[in-house]
Amino acid sequence: MPELIAPTVRLHAAWLKAHDEWGPGRHEDGFGLRPSDEVRSPAGFAAWVTRLADAADPTGPLDDGQVRCTYRWIVEGDQVLGGIALRHELNDYLLRVIGQIGYGIRPSERRRGLATWALGRMLGEARALGLGRVLITCEKDNLASARTIEHHGGELEDVRDTELGPVRRYWIKTRQVASTAPATSSERDIRGR
């Protein structure tokens, strides 16, 4: 059964397998990976994991243009299946382009309902932080992601051209997300594995 965990150096090799399967790109939004992050070496990976943990610390410093962010990895056993990130507020760039929650599932693990499951859990974390609603975007043609967002009550605001291409912009009211909702068929698929 999958679970959401904080990033950990313990899963370095497993994370690299997921990263290599995926290849670099924006689809790794949920991992908070920057082009300057060196993740192959144990020391570089540890520094990156520390940066991710520090991003949620309300007392720590932030790099210019960054906001507080909670990162979680979607894991099953010792396998990294994907990642999801919750940005605690919106700055201009997040409002214009990528929103407050970003996620990605490695190609071999898609179509299991993992993104829907993880988004539901992360919306609970958003509610616990006092966020009444969150903005989530996806590429205009990413219909699987659009369905994931809509499953959780995402209301389409519009489709906009951005510096990353056209994106769908959805708002989800976190208070409407029921934490005890019955399992969807996708969630039953996850449990059955």
C-alpha positions as a Markdown table, in Angstrom:
| # | Residue | x | y | z |
|---|---|---|---|---|
| 1 | Met | 0.0 | 0.0 | 0.0 |
| 2 | Pro | 1.4 | 3.4 | -0.9 |
| 3 | Glu | 2.2 | 6.1 | 1.6 |
| 4 | Leu | 3.3 | 9.7 | 1.7 |
| 5 | Ile | 6.6 | 10.3 | 3.4 |
| 6 | Ala | 9.0 | 13.2 | 3.9 |
| 7 | Pro | 12.0 | 13.0 | 1.6 |
| 8 | Thr | 14.7 | 10.8 | 3.1 |
| 9 | Val | 18.3 | 10.0 | 2.2 |
| 10 | Arg | 17.4 | 6.3 | 2.9 |
| 11 | Leu | 15.8 | 6.1 | -0.5 |
| 12 | His | 18.6 | 7.6 | -2.5 |
| 13 | Ala | 19.0 | 4.6 | -4.9 |
| 14 | Ala | 15.2 | 4.2 | -5.3 |
| 15 | Trp | 14.8 | 7.9 | -6.0 |
| 16 | Leu | 17.5 | 7.8 | -8.7 |
| 17 | Lys | 15.7 | 4.8 | -10.3 |
| 18 | Ala | 12.5 | 6.9 | -10.5 |
| 19 | His | 14.4 | 9.9 | -11.8 |
| 20 | Asp | 16.2 | 7.9 | -14.4 |
| 21 | Glu | 13.0 | 6.3 | -15.6 |
| 22 | Trp | 11.4 | 9.7 | -15.9 |
| 23 | Gly | 14.2 | 11.8 | -17.3 |
| 24 | Pro | 14.6 | 15.4 | -16.3 |
| 25 | Gly | 11.8 | 17.9 | -16.8 |
| 26 | Arg | 8.9 | 19.9 | -15.4 |
| 27 | His | 7.0 | 16.7 | -14.8 |
| 28 | Glu | 9.1 | 16.3 | -11.6 |
| 29 | Asp | 7.4 | 19.4 | -10.1 |
| 30 | Gly | 6.4 | 17.4 | -7.0 |
| 31 | Phe | 10.1 | 16.8 | -6.2 |
| 32 | Gly | 11.2 | 20.4 | -6.0 |
| 33 | Leu | 14.3 | 19.6 | -8.1 |
| 34 | Arg | 16.2 | 22.6 | -9.4 |
| 35 | Pro | 18.7 | 22.5 | -12.3 |
| 36 | Ser | 21.5 | 23.3 | -9.8 |
| 37 | Asp | 20.7 | 20.3 | -7.5 |
| 38 | Glu | 23.4 | 17.6 | -7.7 |
| 39 | Val | 21.6 | 14.4 | -6.6 |
| 40 | Arg | 23.8 | 11.6 | -7.9 |
| 41 | Ser | 26.4 | 11.7 | -5.0 |
| 42 | Pro | 25.3 | 10.9 | -1.5 |
| 43 | Ala | 26.5 | 14.3 | -0.3 |
| 44 | Gly | 24.6 | 16.2 | -3.0 |
| 45 | Phe | 21.5 | 14.1 | -2.4 |
| 46 | Ala | 21.7 | 14.8 | 1.3 |
| 47 | Ala | 22.0 | 18.5 | 0.7 |
| 48 | Trp | 19.0 | 18.5 | -1.5 |
| 49 | Val | 16.9 | 16.5 | 1.0 |
| 50 | Thr | 17.9 | 19.0 | 3.7 |
| 51 | Arg | 16.8 | 21.9 | 1.5 |
| 52 | Leu | 13.4 | 20.2 | 0.9 |
| 53 | Ala | 12.9 | 19.7 | 4.7 |
| 54 | Asp | 14.0 | 23.3 | 5.4 |
| 55 | Ala | 11.5 | 24.7 | 2.9 |
| 56 | Ala | 8.6 | 23.8 | 5.3 |
| 57 | Asp | 10.3 | 25.3 | 8.4 |
| 58 | Pro | 8.5 | 28.5 | 9.3 |
| 59 | Thr | 11.6 | 29.8 | 11.2 |
| 60 | Gly | 14.2 | 29.2 | 8.5 |
| 61 | Pro | 15.4 | 31.4 | 5.8 |
| 62 | Leu | 14.1 | 31.2 | 2.2 |
| 63 | Asp | 15.9 | 31.8 | -1.1 |
| 64 | Asp | 14.6 | 34.9 | -3.0 |
| 65 | Gly | 11.3 | 34.2 | -4.8 |
| 66 | Gln | 10.6 | 31.0 | -2.8 |
| 67 | Val | 7.7 | 30.3 | -0.5 |
| 68 | Arg | 7.3 | 27.7 | 2.3 |
| 69 | Cys | 6.6 | 24.3 | 0.8 |
| 70 | Thr | 5.9 | 20.8 | 2.1 |
| 71 | Tyr | 7.3 | 18.0 | 0.0 |
| 72 | Arg | 6.2 | 14.4 | 0.2 |
| 73 | Trp | 7.3 | 11.3 | -1.7 |
| 74 | Ile | 4.8 | 8.7 | -2.8 |
| 75 | Val | 6.4 | 5.4 | -1.9 |
| 76 | Glu | 5.5 | 1.8 | -1.7 |
| 77 | Gly | 7.9 | -0.3 | 0.3 |
| 78 | Asp | 11.3 | 0.9 | -0.8 |
| 79 | Gln | 10.1 | 2.1 | -4.2 |
| 80 | Val | 9.6 | 5.8 | -5.0 |
| 81 | Leu | 6.5 | 6.1 | -7.2 |
| 82 | Gly | 6.2 | 9.9 | -7.4 |
| 83 | Gly | 6.3 | 13.2 | -5.5 |
| 84 | Ile | 3.9 | 16.0 | -4.5 |
| 85 | Ala | 4.5 | 19.5 | -3.2 |
| 86 | Leu | 2.3 | 21.9 | -1.3 |
| 87 | Arg | 3.3 | 25.5 | -1.5 |
| 88 | His | 2.0 | 27.3 | 1.5 |
| 89 | Glu | 1.2 | 30.6 | -0.3 |
| 90 | Leu | 1.1 | 32.1 | -3.7 |
| 91 | Asn | 3.7 | 34.6 | -5.1 |
| 92 | Asp | 3.3 | 36.2 | -8.5 |
| 93 | Tyr | 5.0 | 33.4 | -10.4 |
| 94 | Leu | 3.0 | 30.6 | -8.7 |
| 95 | Leu | -0.2 | 32.6 | -9.2 |
| 96 | Arg | 0.5 | 33.1 | -12.9 |
| 97 | Val | 2.0 | 29.7 | -13.8 |
| 98 | Ile | 2.3 | 26.7 | -11.6 |
| 99 | Gly | -0.1 | 27.0 | -8.6 |
| 100 | Gln | 0.3 | 25.7 | -5.1 |
| 101 | Ile | 0.3 | 21.9 | -5.5 |
| 102 | Gly | 2.5 | 20.1 | -8.0 |
| 103 | Tyr | 2.8 | 16.4 | -8.4 |
| 104 | Gly | 4.1 | 13.7 | -10.7 |
| 105 | Ile | 3.9 | 9.9 | -11.0 |
| 106 | Arg | 6.7 | 8.0 | -12.6 |
| 107 | Pro | 5.6 | 6.5 | -16.0 |
| 108 | Ser | 5.6 | 2.8 | -14.9 |
| 109 | Glu | 3.3 | 3.6 | -12.0 |
| 110 | Arg | 0.6 | 5.7 | -13.8 |
| 111 | Arg | -3.0 | 4.7 | -14.1 |
| 112 | Arg | -3.2 | 3.3 | -10.6 |
| 113 | Gly | -4.9 | 6.3 | -9.1 |
| 114 | Leu | -1.8 | 7.4 | -7.2 |
| 115 | Ala | -2.1 | 11.1 | -8.1 |
| 116 | Thr | -5.7 | 11.2 | -7.1 |
| 117 | Trp | -4.9 | 9.5 | -3.8 |
| 118 | Ala | -1.8 | 11.7 | -3.1 |
| 119 | Leu | -3.7 | 14.9 | -4.0 |
| 120 | Gly | -6.5 | 14.0 | -1.5 |
| 121 | Arg | -3.9 | 13.6 | 1.3 |
| 122 | Met | -2.1 | 16.8 | 0.4 |
| 123 | Leu | -5.4 | 18.7 | 0.4 |
| 124 | Gly | -5.8 | 17.6 | 4.0 |
| 125 | Glu | -2.4 | 19.1 | 4.8 |
| 126 | Ala | -3.5 | 22.3 | 3.1 |
| 127 | Arg | -6.6 | 22.4 | 5.2 |
| 128 | Ala | -4.5 | 21.8 | 8.4 |
| 129 | Leu | -2.3 | 24.8 | 7.4 |
| 130 | Gly | -5.4 | 27.0 | 7.3 |
| 131 | Leu | -5.6 | 27.3 | 3.5 |
| 132 | Gly | -9.2 | 27.7 | 2.5 |
| 133 | Arg | -8.5 | 27.1 | -1.2 |
| 134 | Val | -5.6 | 26.2 | -3.4 |
| 135 | Leu | -4.7 | 26.8 | -7.0 |
| 136 | Ile | -3.6 | 23.9 | -9.0 |
| 137 | Thr | -2.6 | 24.0 | -12.7 |
| 138 | Cys | -1.8 | 21.4 | -15.3 |
| 139 | Glu | -0.8 | 21.6 | -18.9 |
| 140 | Lys | -3.8 | 22.2 | -21.2 |
| 141 | Asp | -3.6 | 18.8 | -22.9 |
| 142 | Asn | -2.9 | 16.8 | -19.7 |
| 143 | Leu | -6.4 | 15.3 | -19.4 |
| 144 | Ala | -5.3 | 12.7 | -16.7 |
| 145 | Ser | -4.2 | 15.5 | -14.4 |
| 146 | Ala | -7.3 | 17.6 | -15.2 |
| 147 | Arg | -9.4 | 14.6 | -14.1 |
| 148 | Thr | -7.4 | 14.1 | -11.0 |
| 149 | Ile | -8.0 | 17.8 | -10.0 |
| 150 | Glu | -11.7 | 17.7 | -10.9 |
| 151 | His | -12.1 | 14.5 | -8.8 |
| 152 | His | -11.3 | 16.6 | -5.8 |
| 153 | Gly | -13.7 | 19.4 | -6.7 |
| 154 | Gly | -11.4 | 21.5 | -8.8 |
| 155 | Glu | -13.3 | 24.3 | -10.5 |
| 156 | Leu | -11.8 | 25.5 | -13.8 |
| 157 | Glu | -11.1 | 29.2 | -13.7 |
| 158 | Asp | -9.6 | 29.4 | -17.2 |
| 159 | Val | -6.9 | 28.3 | -19.6 |
| 160 | Arg | -4.0 | 30.7 | -19.9 |
| 161 | Asp | -0.9 | 31.0 | -22.0 |
| 162 | Thr | 2.1 | 31.1 | -19.7 |
| 163 | Glu | 5.9 | 31.1 | -20.2 |
| 164 | Leu | 5.6 | 27.3 | -19.8 |
| 165 | Gly | 2.8 | 27.0 | -22.4 |
| 166 | Pro | -1.0 | 26.9 | -22.0 |
| 167 | Val | -2.2 | 25.7 | -18.6 |
| 168 | Arg | -5.6 | 24.9 | -17.1 |
| 169 | Arg | -6.1 | 26.8 | -13.8 |
| 170 | Tyr | -8.2 | 25.1 | -11.1 |
| 171 | Trp | -9.2 | 26.2 | -7.6 |
| 172 | Ile | -10.1 | 23.7 | -5.0 |
| 173 | Lys | -11.8 | 24.7 | -1.7 |
| 174 | Thr | -10.1 | 22.6 | 0.9 |
| 175 | Arg | -13.0 | 22.6 | 3.3 |
| 176 | Gln | -15.1 | 20.8 | 0.7 |
| 177 | Val | -12.6 | 17.9 | 0.5 |
| 178 | Ala | -14.0 | 15.1 | 2.7 |
| 179 | Ser | -11.2 | 13.3 | 4.4 |
| 180 | Thr | -13.6 | 10.3 | 5.0 |
| 181 | Ala | -15.0 | 10.1 | 1.5 |
| 182 | Pro | -15.6 | 6.5 | 0.3 |
| 183 | Ala | -12.8 | 5.0 | -1.7 |
| 184 | Thr | -12.9 | 5.6 | -5.5 |
| 185 | Ser | -12.3 | 2.8 | -7.9 |
| 186 | Ser | -8.8 | 4.2 | -8.3 |
| 187 | Glu | -8.2 | 4.1 | -4.5 |
| 188 | Arg | -9.6 | 0.6 | -4.4 |
| 189 | Asp | -7.0 | -0.3 | -7.1 |
| 190 | Ile | -4.3 | 1.1 | -5.0 |
| 191 | Arg | -5.4 | -0.9 | -1.9 |
| 192 | Gly | -5.7 | -4.1 | -4.0 |
| 193 | Arg | -2.0 | -4.0 | -5.0 |
